Amino acid sequence: MRLAEKYGDRPGIEWPMLFQRILQNAIRDSYRRSRVRSLWTTLFSSLSTNDDEDNDPLETISAENLSEGLRAPERQLEMSQLLGIIEKEVEKLPPRQREAFLLRYWEEMDIAETAAAMGCSEGSVKTHCSRATHTLAAALGAKGIKL
């Protein structure tokens, strides 16, 4: 589809090379996305207590929402503190990075949807998300939190 949309006016002789380049870039984007998503989903899934895939870990971690008897009080406190640290670090991000990060990873929008919502290019969304992810990882790592 990208080939037809963006390069339909090019001569047919160029199409095989353009197709290969588009395919390679799409595969790289997919791997990058999955790597970043797995980083954050691994972190948040370790905080969740049940295996429900529709479960939002941020909702289930809140101190008043934790079920009684399933965890020791120490674990509840640890998880509440960890969530608080993550929320504070997300709040410290620059506004555009925070917006891109939350739309991409919390709202699970794709790059095009995020770019449209933010009113910027897809490249800007990728840049903001990458910087936000690196900043959060460094900040959490500095506090001794391993992802």
QUINOR-V31551 format. One line per field, one symbol per residue. ss: DSSP state (@ for helix, = for strand, . for the rest). psi: psi as a letter, one per 30 degrees, with the letter a starting at -180 (. if undefined). Layout:
ss = ???
psi = ???
//
This chain:
ss = .@@@@@@....@@@@@@@@@@@@@@@@@@@@@@@@@@@@@@@@@@...........@@@@@.@@@.......@@@@@@@@@@@@@@@@@@@@..@@@@@@@@@@@@....@@@@@@@@...@@@@@@@@@@@@@@@@@@@@@.....
psi = eeeeefgfflkfffeeeeeeeeeeeeeeeeeeeeeeeeeeeeeeffflflgkfgkjeeeffkeffkkafflleeeeeeeeeeeeeeeeeefflleeeeeeeeeefefhlleeeeeeefhaleeeeeeeeeeeeeeeeeeeefggjk.
//
